[in-house]
Amino acid sequence: MDVVELTQRLVQIPSVNPMGHKVDQPEIQFEHRLGDLLEQIFEEIGVEYERIEVAPQRDNVIACLPGTSDKIIVLEAHQDTVPVEGMTVDPFGGTRIENRIYGRGSCDVKGGMAMCLAVLSRLKENPGENLPTVLVACTVNEECGFTGARHLASTWKDGKSNLISRKPDAVFVAEPTSMNVVVSHKGVIRWRCHALGQAAHSSKPSVGDNAIYRMANVLNIIREYEQTVLANAPEQGPLGPPTISVGTITGGVSVNTVPDCCTIEIDRRVLPGESQEEVRQEVIDFIAAKIDDPEKVQHDPPYMSSPGLPLAESNQALASHIADVAKEFGVTSEFMQVAYGTDSPAFFAIGVPSVVFGPGSLAQAHTKDEFIEIEQLHQATDILEAVCRKFG
């Protein structure tokens, strides 16, 4: 199977993550349509697969090519994409223009998924000797929860997989790393914070209690937390310090009504070793100590929480394997520590070494004209195929 054609086929199927919000575009949201295509592709390749529901219309789809050695490796990629609002190219066109494929997910991470599928197809057609058992795992909900990867990891840990009888020896997670290898990254915890007030007619605002004004105070306190607590927090090398960000704000029903509620979403990036729950509580306590009427500021339970990926020897050994193979193809694959999150911690948490590798640049991910370079698709596929053949 051609990696370029696979990328186009995958991009042409919508699998938009609603990102924890109301499902208002059911014709393009969730991953079930892509799951149907993946089943078709695995049947075309001629490998056994299983489809496991994680949530309604959200299924992990995993295929297995049995090997001749005692090793088991997994090539993992997530099915979901971020939303498409504001895009200047056809989000589901999968259009090839010169040396690029355009569309939502082309870079993050359907190009990487196509890489995994193409490698599986090549290994099926020409298995060679001493080949490990190779799984391609296409998981759901990476962009807003990592629940697909966690479900897959628990399936292996609990011995409930129909494809393998034990945990794999390694997981290679596909993400746009420009063919470098991510060996460590930050984690994240996200939650919603609500400022409460009292509604009233805007002609007499003093009768009410403006929730947006209260939230403005909360925002200033979060900035103070960022500039004092986090500014003095210890850094972890290239990962830098922990960070906090407020990404959305909503409130009010009309301009002539004093708002009785205002909501923000908070994103706190955690370093490996930090407790997500502890740092979340630290933020909550900091706000409560600084705000008037703290009982009028409420915090939902986190809707997303993932630990960081620590800098472990087992992960660096995997990275060295990739880098050595890449060098044979004239590609310099450097070790990276990054601020963003991936599915890797879910697998590392059950004792399986995991690193991140793939075609495409993070600079193109989630953009209005998202694309991936065709040259990188071919190079990364060749490298990952060789990594698999040398792993046995």
C-alpha positions in Angstrom: 0.0 0.0 0.0 1.2 3.5 -0.9 1.7 5.8 2.1 0.6 8.8 0.2 -2.7 7.3 -1.0 -3.3 6.0 2.5 -2.8 9.4 3.9 -5.4 10.8 1.5 -7.9 8.1 2.3 -7.6 8.7 6.0 -7.9 12.5 5.7 -11.0 12.2 3.6 -12.9 10.6 6.4 -13.9 13.1 9.2 -13.0 12.1 12.7 -13.2 15.4 14.6 -12.9 15.4 18.4 -15.6 17.6 20.0 -13.1 18.4 22.6 -15.4 17.9 25.6 -18.1 20.2 24.2 -21.6 19.7 22.9 -21.8 17.4 19.8 -23.1 19.9 17.3 -21.7 18.5 14.1 -22.5 14.8 14.3 -21.8 14.4 10.6 -18.0 15.0 11.1 -17.5 14.3 14.9 -16.2 11.1 16.6 -14.1 8.4 15.1 -16.6 5.7 14.1 -16.4 6.4 10.3 -12.6 6.2 10.4 -13.0 2.9 12.3 -15.0 1.5 9.4 -12.3 2.5 6.9 -9.6 1.0 9.1 -11.4 -2.3 9.2 -11.6 -2.2 5.4 -7.8 -1.4 5.1 -6.9 -4.3 7.5 -9.0 -6.6 5.4 -7.2 -5.4 2.3 -3.9 -6.1 3.9 -5.1 -9.5 5.1 -4.4 -9.3 8.8 -6.5 -10.2 11.9 -7.9 -7.3 13.8 -10.3 -6.4 16.6 -12.5 -3.4 17.2 -13.1 -2.4 20.8 -15.6 0.2 22.0 -14.1 2.8 24.3 -17.2 5.1 24.2 -20.2 5.3 21.9 -19.0 5.9 18.3 -15.4 5.7 19.6 -13.7 2.4 19.0 -10.0 1.4 19.1 -9.1 -0.7 16.0 -6.1 -2.9 16.4 -4.5 -5.3 13.9 -1.9 -8.0 14.4 0.7 -9.5 12.1 2.2 -12.6 13.9 6.0 -12.7 13.8 8.6 -15.4 14.0 10.6 -14.1 17.0 9.4 -13.8 20.6 9.2 -10.0 20.5 6.0 -7.9 20.3 6.0 -4.3 19.1 3.2 -1.8 18.6 2.8 1.0 16.1 0.2 3.4 17.6 -1.6 6.4 16.1 -4.7 8.2 17.2 -7.7 8.5 15.0 -9.1 11.8 16.2 -8.3 15.3 14.9 -8.9 18.8 16.3 -11.9 20.8 15.0 -11.9 22.4 11.5 -13.3 25.9 12.1 -11.3 28.6 10.3 -9.5 26.3 7.9 -8.5 27.8 4.6 -8.2 24.4 2.8 -10.7 21.7 2.4 -10.4 19.9 5.7 -11.4 16.5 4.3 -10.1 16.9 0.8 -6.8 15.1 1.2 -5.6 17.2 -1.7 -2.2 16.7 -3.1 -0.6 20.0 -4.2 3.0 19.5 -5.5 4.9 17.8 -2.6 2.3 18.1 0.1 -1.0 16.6 1.3 -3.4 19.1 2.7 -6.3 18.6 5.2 -7.2 18.2 8.8 -5.2 15.5 10.4 -2.7 15.2 7.5 0.1 16.1 9.9 -1.6 15.3 13.2 -1.7 12.4 12.8 -3.2 10.6 9.8 0.1 10.9 7.9 1.7 9.0 10.8 -1.1 6.5 10.8 -0.6 5.9 7.1 3.1 5.3 7.9 2.1 2.6 10.4 -0.4 1.0 7.9 2.1 1.1 5.1 4.7 -0.6 7.2 2.2 -3.3 8.2 1.4 -3.9 4.5 5.0 -4.2 3.6 5.8 -6.6 6.4 2.8 -8.8 5.4 3.9 -8.9 1.8 7.5 -9.6 2.6 7.8 -10.9 6.2 11.5 -11.8 6.1 13.2 -13.6 9.0 13.1 -13.2 12.7 10.3 -10.7 12.5 8.6 -9.5 15.7 4.9 -9.7 16.1 3.7 -6.3 15.0 0.5 -4.6 16.1 -1.0 -1.4 14.5 -3.2 0.2 17.1 -5.4 3.1 16.1 -6.8 4.6 19.2 -9.5 7.3 20.0 -9.7 10.5 21.9 -6.0 11.5 22.1 -6.8 15.2 21.6 -9.0 15.5 24.7 -8.3 12.7 27.2 -6.0 9.9 26.0 -8.8 7.5 26.9 -8.3 5.3 23.9 -4.6 4.7 24.7 -5.5 4.1 28.4 -8.2 1.6 27.4 -5.7 -0.2 25.2 -3.1 -0.4 27.9 -5.5 -1.8 30.4 -6.6 -4.4 27.9 -3.0 -5.6 27.7 -2.4 -5.3 31.4 -5.5 -7.3 32.2 -4.8 -10.0 29.6 -8.0 -9.2 27.7 -6.6 -8.8 24.2 -7.7 -11.3 21.6 -4.6 -10.6 19.6 -1.7 -11.0 22.0 -1.3 -13.0 25.3 1.0 -10.6 27.1 2.1 -7.0 27.2 4.2 -5.8 24.2 7.9 -5.1 24.4 7.7 -1.6 23.0 5.2 1.0 21.7 6.2 3.4 18.9 3.7 6.3 19.0 3.2 8.2 15.8 3.2 12.0 16.1 4.7 14.8 13.9 8.2 14.9 15.2 10.0 15.7 11.9 11.5 12.2 12.3 13.2 13.1 15.6 12.4 10.9 18.6 10.6 12.3 21.6 11.9 10.5 24.8 10.2 12.7 27.4 7.4 15.3 27.6 5.2 17.2 29.9 1.8 16.0 31.1 -1.4 18.0 31.5 -4.5 18.5 33.7 -7.5 20.5 32.4 -10.7 21.6 34.2 -13.5 24.1 34.1 -13.8 26.9 36.6 -17.1 28.8 37.2 -17.6 32.2 38.7 -21.2 32.6 40.0 -23.2 35.8 40.3 -26.8 37.1 40.3 -28.7 38.0 37.2 -30.4 41.4 36.9 -31.5 43.8 34.2 -28.6 45.8 32.8 -30.4 49.1 33.5 -29.8 48.4 37.2 -26.6 46.4 37.4 -26.1 47.2 41.1 -29.1 44.9 41.8 -27.2 42.0 40.4 -23.8 40.5 40.9 -21.7 40.3 37.7 -20.1 36.9 37.3 -17.9 38.2 34.4 -16.4 40.8 36.7 -15.7 38.1 39.3 -14.1 35.9 36.7 -11.9 38.9 35.7 -10.5 38.8 39.2 -10.0 35.1 39.0 -8.0 35.6 35.8 -5.8 38.2 37.4 -5.1 35.8 40.3 -4.2 33.0 37.8 -1.7 35.4 36.2 -0.3 36.2 39.6 0.1 32.4 40.2 1.9 32.1 36.9 4.2 35.0 37.6 5.1 34.0 41.2 4.6 30.3 41.9 5.4 28.9 38.5 8.0 31.5 37.7 10.0 30.2 40.6 9.3 26.5 40.0 12.3 24.3 39.2 12.8 23.5 35.5 13.6 20.1 34.0 16.2 20.7 31.4 14.7 21.2 27.9 11.1 20.7 29.3 11.4 24.0 31.0 9.1 25.0 33.9 5.5 24.0 34.5 3.0 26.3 32.9 -0.6 27.4 33.1 -3.0 28.8 30.5 -6.6 29.8 30.2 -7.9 28.8 26.8 -11.6 29.6 26.7 -14.1 31.9 28.4 -17.9 32.0 28.2 -20.5 33.9 30.1 -23.7 35.8 29.9 -26.9 35.3 27.9 -27.5 38.8 26.5 -25.9 42.3 26.6 -28.9 43.6 28.6 -28.6 41.0 31.4 -26.1 41.0 34.2 -24.5 37.6 33.9 -24.9 35.1 36.7 -22.2 32.7 35.5 -18.9 32.8 33.7 -16.8 29.8 32.8 -13.1 29.3 31.8 -11.1 26.3 30.9 -7.7 25.9 32.7 -4.8 24.0 31.2 -1.9 23.3 33.7 1.1 21.5 32.2 2.9 19.2 34.6 6.5 18.0 34.6 7.2 14.3 34.9 7.1 13.5 38.6 4.5 16.2 39.4 1.1 15.0 40.6 -1.7 16.3 38.4 -4.2 16.4 41.3 -1.8 18.1 43.6 -1.0 20.9 41.2 -4.7 21.4 40.4 -5.5 21.7 44.1 -2.6 24.2 44.4 -4.2 26.4 41.8 -7.6 26.1 43.4 -6.2 27.0 46.9 -4.3 29.9 45.5 -7.5 31.4 43.9 -9.5 30.8 47.1 -7.0 32.6 49.2 -7.0 35.7 47.0 -10.6 36.1 45.9 -13.5 37.7 47.7 -16.4 35.3 48.2 -14.5 32.2 47.4 -17.7 30.1 47.7 -18.8 31.8 44.4 -15.9 30.3 42.5 -16.4 26.6 41.7 -14.2 24.0 40.0 -15.4 21.0 38.1 -13.5 17.7 38.3 -10.8 17.5 35.7 -12.0 16.3 32.3 -8.4 15.6 31.1 -5.4 14.4 33.1 -2.2 12.7 32.0 1.2 12.4 33.6 4.3 13.4 31.8 6.6 10.9 30.1 9.8 10.6 32.2 13.3 10.4 30.8 13.8 6.7 31.3 16.7 4.4 30.2 14.2 2.0 28.5 12.8 4.8 26.4 16.2 6.1 25.5 17.2 2.6 24.3 14.3 2.6 22.0 15.2 6.0 20.7 18.7 4.9 20.0 17.4 2.0 18.0 15.4 4.4 15.8 18.3 6.9 15.5 20.7 4.2 14.4 18.3 3.0 11.8 17.5 6.5 10.6 21.2 7.2 10.1 21.4 4.4 7.6 18.8 6.3 5.6 20.7 9.5 5.8 18.4 11.0 8.4 19.6 12.6 11.6 17.0 11.6 14.3 17.7 13.6 17.4 16.4 12.9 20.9 13.8 15.5 22.0 12.1 16.5 25.2 8.9 18.5 24.5 6.1 20.5 26.2 3.2 18.8 24.5 1.5 15.5 25.5 1.1 12.2 23.7 -0.4 8.7 24.2 3.0 7.4 25.4 2.5 7.8 29.2 -0.4 5.4 29.0 1.8 2.6 27.9 4.8 3.6 30.0 2.5 3.4 33.0 2.0 -0.3 32.6 5.8 -0.9 32.2 6.0 -0.8 28.4 8.8 1.3 27.0 7.4 3.9 24.6 8.8 6.7 22.4 7.3 9.1 19.9 8.3 9.2 16.2 6.8 10.3 12.9 6.7 12.4 9.8 5.5 16.0 9.7 6.3 19.1 11.8 4.4 20.2 14.8 4.4 23.7 13.3 1.8 22.4 10.8 -0.4 20.6 13.2 -3.8 22.1 14.1 -3.2 24.9 11.6 -5.7 26.5 9.1 -3.9 25.0 6.2 -2.6 21.8 7.8 -0.3 19.8 5.5 2.4 17.1 5.5 5.4 16.8 3.2 5.3 13.7 1.0 9.1 13.3 1.2 8.8 12.8 5.0 6.0 10.3 4.6 8.2 8.1 2.4 11.3 8.5 4.6 9.6 7.9 7.9 7.9 4.8 6.5 11.2 3.4 5.3 12.8 4.0 8.6 10.0 2.5 10.7 9.9 -0.6 8.5 13.6 -1.1 9.1 13.1 -0.5 12.8 10.6 -3.3 12.9 12.7 -5.7 10.9 15.7 -5.1 13.1 13.7 -5.5 16.4 13.3 -9.2 16.2 
